[in-house]
């Protein structure tokens, strides 16, 4: 059984895989990983992988060092089942790479755009030959709300929950509509532009935030909240010879 640890900007996700099947997923603090002790007691784990987009504090580093299994730390020198064409692999957030690895495993031989809507929104492209070309990074949902408040003198801090209108009727609904619609149109724009170049493009949407789209856009999207975890499991198996 594989232990998958994905440490993000906001939270850590810890998953257990039996082969390619996800058995369990636990959400934990990225500053403590308190769940690791109980997980190791409960499951017969053989291998582990750690992917992080933040610097680990002393508490988390110590917990990881005490894991009673071989642990692969995902980095620029890790063997991958796809070709990485990113010019600075040492700066690549490997949650981005894991997502395209999982999408490519599900649909090999296809051009794929992976959109990960989390703390940031990332857009990643892998072609039909299994070559990862790179991607773009954009502010995520909460980041946009906070930026409008912090970088202005009078705009309030608005939450995503509340009235959602096509056009705002007061300041709160104007901000909420602006953020939600801005993200929706941004995502739709990426998909439209990419499909002009790659007509058979497949689109995967993953991440912690849910978005609603018009029918034409939604029809080309495969939603998979656990795409990054599946990709990390694939990379771990690849490095252990279980191709």
MARVEX-395994 format. One record per atom (N, C-alpha, C): residue in three letters; z, y, x. Coordinates in pm, whole numbers, plus 50000, padded with zeros to 5 digits. Example, Ala and Ser with C-alpha at 12.3 -4.5 7.8 and 13.67 -1.06 7.14 Angstrom:
MARVEX-395994
ALA507804943151319ALA507804955051230ALA507804967051320SER507084977551285SER507144989451367SER507875000351290
This chain:
MARVEX-395994
UNK500004988150084UNK500005000050000UNK500005012550088UNK499275022850045UNK499165035350122UNK500035046350064UNK500655054050153UNK501425065850115UNK500595078150151UNK500275086350051UNK499435098050070UNK500275110550049UNK500325119250150UNK501135131350142UNK500225143450160UNK500065151050054UNK499225162950053UNK500125175150037UNK500295182750146UNK501205194250146UNK500385206950130UNK500485213050013UNK499695224849982UNK500475237650000UNK499835248849966UNK500465261949979UNK501625263849883UNK501555257249768UNK502555259349663UNK503475247449645UNK502935235349657UNK503695223349627UNK503145211749711UNK503935201149720UNK503475188949787UNK503225178149683UNK502145170749702UNK501865159249615UNK501955146649700UNK502715137049651UNK502915124349722UNK502435113249630UNK501495105149679UNK500905094749595UNK500975081249663UNK500965070649582UNK500925056849629UNK499625050649580UNK498905044149672UNK497665037349639UNK497765022649676UNK497305014249583UNK497125000049611UNK495624997849617UNK495074996949738UNK493634996949753UNK493085010549716UNK492145010849621UNK491585023549575UNK492245028449446UNK493265021149400UNK493925024549273UNK495195032549297UNK495295044249234UNK496495052249246UNK497585046649156UNK498705043149215UNK499805036849143UNK500775047249087UNK501015057749164UNK501985067949123UNK501695080849198UNK502055092149138UNK501965105049205UNK503205113149171UNK503795119249272UNK505035126949256UNK504805140949311UNK505265150949237UNK505185164849282UNK506545168749339UNK506545174549459UNK507795177549527UNK507675190949600UNK508785195949648UNK508785208349724UNK508095206349858UNK507235215949895UNK506585215050026UNK507515219250139UNK508765222850104UNK509745226750204UNK510805216050229UNK510725204850154UNK511775194750171UNK511275180250164UNK510325177450075UNK509865163650054UNK511035154150030UNK511895157649938UNK513075149649908UNK512735135649856UNK511555134049799UNK511215121449733UNK510925110149830UNK510715113049958UNK510235102850051UNK511205091150067UNK512485093850069UNK513465083250089UNK513395073049976UNK513385077949852UNK513325068849736UNK512015061249731UNK510925067849767UNK509615061249763UNK509575049649861UNK510065051749981UNK510045041150082UNK510945029550044UNK511995032349968UNK512875021649922UNK512235013749808UNK511395020449729UNK510855014249606UNK509565006649629UNK508725011349723UNK507385005649737UNK507204999049874UNK506424988149879UNK506114981550007UNK504944988750075UNK505224999150151UNK504185007650210UNK503795002450348UNK502485002250374UNK501964997650503UNK501525009050593UNK500855019050534UNK500315030150613UNK500515043250538UNK500475054250615UNK500615067350554UNK499665077450615UNK499365088050541UNK498555099050591UNK499175112150544UNK499155122050631UNK499705135250600UNK498605145650620UNK498365153650517UNK497455165050527UNK498225177450484UNK498195187750565UNK498945199850532UNK498125212250561UNK498285222250474UNK497625235150496UNK498645245850536UNK499905241650556UNK500945250950600UNK501615245250725UNK502335253850795UNK503145249250908UNK504395242350854UNK504685230550904UNK505815222850854UNK507125228150909UNK508135229250824UNK509435233550872UNK510185221650934UNK511355224350988UNK512105213951060UNK512515202550969UNK512905205850846UNK513355195550751UNK512225185650720UNK511055190950686UNK509925182350651UNK509465174350773UNK509395180850888UNK508975173851010UNK509895162151043UNK511185164151024UNK512145153451052UNK511985141850955UNK511785145150827UNK511605134450728UNK510345126250756UNK509295133050795UNK508055126050824UNK508185117250949UNK508925122251047UNK509095114651172UNK509895101851152UNK510695101351046UNK511535089751019UNK510885079550926UNK509635082150884UNK508965072350800UNK508785059250876UNK509085047950814UNK509055034950885UNK507665028450886UNK506625036550892UNK505255031550888UNK504395039850983UNK503225034651025UNK502305042851103UNK501755054151015UNK501785066351067UNK501345078050990UNK500185084951062UNK499115087250990UNK497965094451042UNK498065108950998UNK498055118151095UNK498065132451064UNK496625137451066UNK496155141850951UNK494755145950940UNK494505158751020UNK493515158251106UNK493195169751190UNK491745169551233UNK491395178451323UNK489995180151361UNK489415167951431UNK490255159551488UNK489765147751561UNK489825134851478UNK490275135851354UNK490355123951269UNK488965118951234UNK488755105851242UNK487475100051204UNK487265101551053UNK486035105251016UNK485725107650875UNK484525099150833UNK484485095050706UNK483345087250657UNK482155095950619UNK482225108950646UNK481105118050624UNK480905126350750UNK479735132650763UNK479455141350878UNK479975155350849UNK480735160950943UNK481335174150926UNK480525184351006UNK479805193250936UNK478985203451001UNK479685216851010UNK480955217450973UNK481725229950980UNK481835234351125UNK481565247251152UNK481475251851291UNK482835252951360UNK483895254651284UNK485235255451343UNK486145245151273UNK485985232251305UNK486755221951236UNK488265223451254UNK488675230051362UNK490115231951385UNK490725241651284UNK489925249651216UNK490445259151116UNK490235254350973UNK489635242850957UNK489305237850823UNK490525232150754UNK490815237050635UNK491895231250555UNK491445217550507UNK492125207050552UNK491585193750528UNK491795188650387UNK492445196450302UNK492375193450159UNK490945195450111UNK490255205150171UNK488855207650137UNK487985195650175UNK488185190650295UNK487415179150341UNK487715166750257UNK488985164650225UNK489355152650148UNK488685152650012UNK488565164149951UNK487945164949818UNK486485160649823UNK485735165149924UNK484325161349931UNK484165146649971UNK485085141450051UNK485065127250086UNK485195118749958UNK486125122449870UNK486325114849747UNK485115115849655UNK484555127749643UNK483385129549557UNK482195121549610UNK482015121849743UNK480925114349805UNK481115099349788UNK482355094649792UNK482605080349774UNK482225076049631UNK482515084549533UNK482205081149394UNK480715081749365UNK480015091349428UNK478585092949404UNK477845094649536UNK477765083849614UNK477025084649741UNK475545087349715UNK474915094449809UNK473495097349795UNK473175108449699UNK474175116549662UNK473945127749571UNK474405140849635UNK473745151749597UNK474185165249636UNK475345169049545UNK476465173349606UNK477685175549528UNK478335188949565UNK478725196449463UNK479545208349479UNK480935205149426UNK481955206949512UNK483345204549471UNK484055217949458UNK484615220649341UNK485355232949315UNK486825229349297UNK487665234649383UNK489105231749380UNK489835244449340UNK490395244449218UNK491055256249164UNK492565254849178UNK493085259949288UNK494515259549314UNK495015273349352UNK495865274049454UNK496335286949503UNK495125295849537UNK494155289949603UNK492835296049621UNK491815287649545UNK490655293349520UNK489545285749463UNK488555283349576UNK488275270649603UNK487345267349711UNK486105260749654UNK484995263449720UNK483695257949680UNK483125250549801UNK482955237349790UNK482535229049903UNK481255221649868UNK480345220649965UNK479085213749941UNK478875202350039UNK478555190549984UNK478165179050064UNK476825174150011UNK475875171650103UNK474535168250058UNK474355153150037UNK473155149449994UNK472875135549960UNK472905126150080UNK472895131950201UNK472975123950323UNK474415122350373UNK475355127350296UNK476755126250337UNK477135136350443UNK476475147950444UNK476765158450540UNK477495169950471UNK478715172850517UNK479495184050464UNK479045196850534UNK478495206050456UNK477925218250514UNK478945229650526UNK480025229050450UNK481005239850450UNK481235244750308UNK481855256450297UNK482145261650164UNK482715275550169UNK483125280450053UNK483665293950039UNK485075293549982UNK485835304050011UNK487215305149964UNK487365318149885UNK487975317149768UNK488145328549679UNK489595328949631UNK490105340749588UNK491475341249536UNK491635332649411UNK492775326149402UNK493065317949285UNK493635326049170UNK493975319049063UNK494415325448939UNK495635334448960UNK496735328749010UNK497965336549028UNK497775347649130UNK496985344949232UNK496735354949335UNK496055367349277UNK495165365349183UNK494465376549121UNK495405384949035UNK496245378248957UNK497215385648876UNK498155393848965UNK498655387649071UNK499595394549160UNK498925406049234UNK497685404249276UNK496985414849349UNK496795427149262UNK496445425449135UNK496255436949047UNK497545444949030UNK498665437849032UNK499965444549020UNK500395451049152UNK500285443649261UNK500825448249389UNK499985459349454UNK498705459649428UNK497835469349493UNK497465481049403UNK498195482549292UNK498005494249206UNK499355500549177UNK499325512549127UNK500575519449102UNK501175516548966UNK500365513248866UNK500885512248731UNK500535499448656UNK499655491348708UNK499295479148635UNK500445469148639UNK500805463448524UNK501925453948521UNK501525440348576UNK502545432248607UNK502315418448648UNK502175410148520UNK500985405548495UNK500675398048373UNK500625383148405UNK501065374948311UNK501025360448330UNK499775354648263UNK499365342748304UNK498175336648242UNK498375333548094UNK499615330948053UNK499885327447914UNK499935340047828UNK499385338947709UNK499345350447619UNK497995351247552UNK497785362247480UNK496515363847409UNK495345364347507UNK494305356547477UNK493085356647558UNK491945361747471UNK491465373347500UNK490385379547425UNK489155381047514UNK487985381947450UNK486765384347528UNK486795398147593UNK487315407847519UNK487515421447570UNK488945425447540UNK489655430647641UNK491045434247623UNK491235445547524UNK492295444547445UNK492625454847348UNK493825463147391UNK494485458947497UNK495575466647559UNK495575462747706UNK496505468247785UNK496465465847929UNK496665451147963UNK497635444647895UNK497895430547925UNK496665421847898UNK496075423447780UNK494915415047747UNK493695418847831UNK493605431447872UNK492485435547959UNK492585428748095UNK493805428048150UNK493995421348279UNK493765406348264UNK494355400548159UNK494225386048141UNK492755382148121UNK492045389648039UNK490625386648016UNK489825388848144UNK490145399348217UNK489425402148340UNK489565391148443UNK490795385948457UNK491035375248554UNK490385362248509UNK490635358148384UNK490095345448336UNK488575345748334UNK488005356348278UNK486545357148269UNK485915358748407UNK486605365748496UNK486095367248631UNK485955353748701UNK486975345348685UNK486915331948744UNK485845323548677UNK485785324148544UNK484785316248472UNK483365319948515UNK483085333048522UNK481735337348559UNK481455334348707UNK482475335248789UNK482305331948931UNK481905317248947UNK482635308448881UNK482335294148890UNK480955291148833UNK480655296848717UNK479345294648655UNK478235299748747UNK478475310948814UNK477475316548905UNK477205307549024UNK478255301949081UNK478075292549192UNK477255280449149UNK477605274949033UNK476905263048985UNK475425266148961UNK475145277348896UNK473765281048866UNK472955283048994UNK473535290149090UNK472825292749216UNK472575279849293UNK473565271049299UNK473405258649372UNK472395249249305UNK472365249449171UNK471435240649100UNK469995245249115UNK469785258049144UNK468435262749173UNK467915256249301UNK468795254649398UNK468405248849526UNK468465233649523UNK469435228249449UNK469615213649441UNK469635209849292UNK468465207549231UNK468385205549086UNK469205193749034UNK469425183449118UNK470185171749073UNK471665172749113UNK472125184849137UNK473495187149183UNK474525181649086UNK475535174849142UNK476715171049066UNK477835180749099UNK478695183549003UNK479795192949022UNK481115186148988UNK482055186849080UNK483415181849058UNK484365193749050UNK485245193548952UNK486295203648939UNK487635196848955UNK488445201949048UNK489765196349071UNK490755207749091UNK492025204449113UNK493025214749137UNK494045215749024UNK494955225149039UNK496075226248946UNK495855234948826UNK494775242948824UNK494535252148714UNK493425247048624UNK493635248548492UNK492645244148393UNK491845256148346UNK490545254148332UNK489675264848287UNK488785259848175UNK488405268948086UNK487485265847979UNK486125272048009UNK485065264647979UNK483725269448010UNK482835268147887UNK481725275447889UNK480755273347783UNK480125259447799UNK479495254647695UNK479005240947691UNK478035237847805UNK477135247147835UNK476125244547938UNK476745242148074UNK477785249448108UNK478445247648237UNK479285235048237UNK480035233048130UNK480965221748126UNK480235208348131UNK479005207948084UNK478275195348077UNK477935189548213UNK477985197648318UNK477635192548451UNK478865190348538UNK480045191048482UNK481275190248560UNK482005177048537UNK482415170848648UNK483325159448643UNK484715164748679UNK485645163948588UNK487005168748614UNK487845157348671UNK488465159648786UNK489305149448849UNK490435156548921UNK491605156548859UNK492745163948914UNK493235158049046UNK492945145349071UNK493485138649190UNK492425136049297UNK491395144149298UNK490295141949391UNK490745142449537UNK491595152149572UNK492055153449711UNK492865141149752UNK493745136549665UNK494555124649696UNK493665112349717UNK492645110849634UNK491715099649648UNK490945100649779UNK490585112849817UNK489875114649944UNK490745111350063UNK492005115350059UNK492925112250169UNK493115097150180UNK493205090450067UNK493325075850070UNK492085069450132UNK490935074750098UNK489675069650155UNK489635071650306UNK490075083350352UNK490085086150496UNK491055076950569UNK492215074550510UNK493195065450570UNK492625051350581UNK492015046550474UNK491425033150479UNK490305032450582UNK489505042850592UNK488405043250688UNK488945042250830UNK490035049350860UNK490605049150994UNK491325036151025UNK491685028550923UNK492335015650943UNK491345004050932UNK490055007350933UNK489034996850930UNK488784990850794UNK489394996550690UNK489174991350555UNK488115000150487UNK486874998350527UNK485785007250487UNK485345004550343
